[in-house]
Amino acid sequence: MPSDPEPSSTPLPFEGRTIALVGLMGAGKSTVGRRLAEKLGRDFYDSDHEIEKAAGLSISDIFAKHGEADFRRGEKQVIRRLLDLSPHVLATGGGAYLDADTRAILRERAITVWLNADIETLWRRVQKRDTRPLLKRADAKDHLSSLALDREPFYSQADLVVHSKDGPHTQTVNAILKALQTWTPS
């Protein structure tokens, strides 16, 4: 009876594809993405950070000086450029997946993983920082809830859904790895 191949000799279904994390601000895309990349031995990129480098401005400053529409155009260009690199882990901005062109290229050239978190978890995470331009308002928590409702139909188009909960980030990383094991190209 032939023996099972060594686990390391069996190619994983997601090899050769970038893993793109999508979801609302505070879902853990950057923090979990770094740890996932480390575990997979891949590079990690955060599209927001790459936009800031390219523009020489913070996200808040880009929104204030140029508006959201210009920011989204730049975001689309940066994501396209990043998808030309060798397979890596990519944390996208919270609104990136709403754009039909960006969503299409991510679905074509990456495996998209929606990090889905409940509003209370998101709120606990984002209220600690004042760097979120879409939350610089008096009704920030209500606005976050509204964003979650508005964006759910877009995020739900991701290849995989993983729930991002409070607790060690390794739990979310392991949940992503488990989901990736079952992923098959569509």
Phi and psi in degrees as a GROMACS rama.xvg file:
@    title "Ramachandran Plot"
@    xaxis  label "Phi"
@    yaxis  label "Psi"
@TYPE xy
-68.2498  144.278  PRO-2
-82.9051  157.353  SER-3
-66.5206  145.251  ASP-4
-67.2919  155.92  PRO-5
-58.4162  141.643  GLU-6
-56.1575  -36.0854  PRO-7
-73.932  -17.7771  SER-8
-89.2808  -11.8209  SER-9
-89.3287  119.331  THR-10
-64.8523  138.665  PRO-11
-78.2199  147.624  LEU-12
-61.7788  -21.1679  PRO-13
-100.669  2.41316  PHE-14
-59.7645  141.424  GLU-15
86.5044  -0.963448  GLY-16
-121.779  140.151  ARG-17
-69.8513  145.819  THR-18
-105.147  115.253  ILE-19
-107.451  121.637  ALA-20
-92.3726  129.047  LEU-21
-124.153  159.437  VAL-22
145.698  175.992  GLY-23
-68.7683  160.216  LEU-24
-56.8686  137.887  MET-25
89.3688  -3.37349  GLY-26
-72.0096  -19.0631  ALA-27
105.048  16.3708  GLY-28
-58.2748  -45.4334  LYS-29
-73.294  -48.5352  SER-30
-65.4  -49.4175  THR-31
-67.6687  -38.658  VAL-32
-58.5456  -42.8166  GLY-33
-60.7467  -45.0945  ARG-34
-68.6036  -37.8955  ARG-35
-63.3744  -45.5679  LEU-36
-59.9775  -43.0208  ALA-37
-61.1966  -45.0015  GLU-38
-64.4835  -34.636  LYS-39
-88.8015  -5.76728  LEU-40
68.8339  34.4811  GLY-41
-115.657  162.205  ARG-42
-72.4845  157.146  ASP-43
-122.826  135.771  PHE-44
-131.166  141.054  TYR-45
-114.016  116.444  ASP-46
-60.1569  -35.7598  SER-47
-62.2803  -43.8841  ASP-48
-63.2672  -41.0656  HIS-49
-66.2949  -35.1662  GLU-50
-65.8912  -44.4849  ILE-51
-60.155  -42.4188  GLU-52
-62.1504  -45.4586  LYS-53
-65.9099  -38.1655  ALA-54
-87.9226  -20.2464  ALA-55
70.0039  22.0455  GLY-56
-139.186  156.044  LEU-57
-73.8007  162.196  SER-58
-57.6998  -44.9896  ILE-59
-58.5691  -41.8227  SER-60
-68.22  -37.3205  ASP-61
-62.6074  -46.2235  ILE-62
-59.8446  -44.9612  PHE-63
-68.9026  -40.0913  ALA-64
-88.5344  -31.4323  LYS-65
-122.223  -15.7751  HIS-66
89.8941  165.222  GLY-67
-67.0046  -36.1777  GLU-68
-61.6264  -44.6942  ALA-69
-64.5303  -40.5149  ASP-70
-58.3541  -45.9997  PHE-71
-64.5699  -35.9441  ARG-72
-62.65  -45.9176  ARG-73
-64.3677  -38.1729  GLY-74
-61.3583  -43.1145  GLU-75
-61.5808  -43.3816  LYS-76
-64.181  -43.566  GLN-77
-64.1606  -43.6779  VAL-78
-63.8692  -41.7898  ILE-79
-58.5256  -44.5831  ARG-80
-63.3439  -43.2683  ARG-81
-65.4022  -33.085  LEU-82
-72.5702  -11.549  LEU-83
-80.5477  -11.8744  ASP-84
-80.3401  168.619  LEU-85
-62.1726  159.109  SER-86
-52.246  133.704  PRO-87
-149.175  -174.046  HIS-88
-107.997  130.733  VAL-89
-123.682  122.969  LEU-90
-95.1859  120.124  ALA-91
-94.9651  159.317  THR-92
-67.1634  156.551  GLY-93
-57.5206  -30.4253  GLY-94
-98.9938  -4.06885  GLY-95
-59.3269  -40.8033  ALA-96
-74.9757  -6.42883  TYR-97
-77.0982  -26.7088  LEU-98
-75.4176  125.923  ASP-99
-59.7156  -41.6875  ALA-100
-66.213  -44.1076  ASP-101
-64.3857  -43.1192  THR-102
-60.784  -42.7193  ARG-103
-64.1834  -45.0637  ALA-104
-70.1972  -35.0254  ILE-105
-64.557  -43.4536  LEU-106
-66.221  -32.2384  ARG-107
-76.3396  -38.0337  GLU-108
-115.686  2.97894  ARG-109
-144.918  171.924  ALA-110
-102.03  120.659  ILE-111
-94.0774  134.056  THR-112
-125.004  116.894  VAL-113
-84.4187  115.331  TRP-114
-86.1099  104.563  LEU-115
-101.377  125.947  ASN-116
-132.008  151.494  ALA-117
-74.0052  161.76  ASP-118
-59.9547  -41.2943  ILE-119
-61.6362  -41.8998  GLU-120
-64.5146  -47.536  THR-121
-58.0921  -46.131  LEU-122
-62.3227  -44.3056  TRP-123
-57.7761  -37.8447  ARG-124
-76.2925  -41.1812  ARG-125
-86.2754  -24.1473  VAL-126
-69.3798  -13.4653  GLN-127
-75.5981  -16.0687  LYS-128
-121.412  149.355  ARG-129
-111.004  26.7419  ASP-130
-101.145  10.6671  THR-131
-100.294  100.573  ARG-132
-59.5039  -31.6843  PRO-133
-76.3243  -7.47824  LEU-134
-112.457  13.053  LEU-135
-85.818  70.3247  LYS-136
-156.054  160.193  ARG-137
-64.9421  -35.1389  ALA-138
-99.6781  43.3816  ASP-139
-57.1155  -43.8372  ALA-140
-66.4655  -42.4477  LYS-141
-62.3336  -39.0065  ASP-142
-65.5551  -39.6269  HIS-143
-60.7257  -43.114  LEU-144
-61.1564  -41.265  SER-145
-65.0934  -42.6437  SER-146
-59.7192  -41.8006  LEU-147
-60.8427  -44.887  ALA-148
-65.4724  -43.5473  LEU-149
-66.8725  -34.2885  ASP-150
-92.2032  -17.0071  ARG-151
-52.7652  -42.5242  GLU-152
-62.3054  -27.4797  PRO-153
-80.2086  -51.1796  PHE-154
-59.4082  -33.7217  TYR-155
-67.0959  -9.66422  SER-156
-82.9477  -3.0154  GLN-157
-62.6924  156.191  ALA-158
-61.9893  -39.0881  ASP-159
-134.751  152.123  LEU-160
-122.9  127.671  VAL-161
-128.799  133.466  VAL-162
-83.8983  126.554  HIS-163
-98.5843  112.658  SER-164
-115.756  164.402  LYS-165
-64.6161  148.642  ASP-166
130.264  -176.371  GLY-167
-60.1562  137.056  PRO-168
-62.0791  -24.0703  HIS-169
-62.2953  -27.9176  THR-170
-63.3559  -43.5521  GLN-171
-69.7373  -40.9293  THR-172
-58.0493  -47.2909  VAL-173
-64.9056  -35.3121  ASN-174
-66.0361  -38.3684  ALA-175
-65.0675  -46.4956  ILE-176
-59.9454  -40.5239  LEU-177
-64.2348  -43.3523  LYS-178
-64.5893  -39.5838  ALA-179
-63.2373  -31.2692  LEU-180
-62.4614  -28.1716  GLN-181
-98.4795  -5.23496  THR-182
-68.2547  137.029  TRP-183
-130.696  140.065  THR-184
-59.4602  141.339  PRO-185
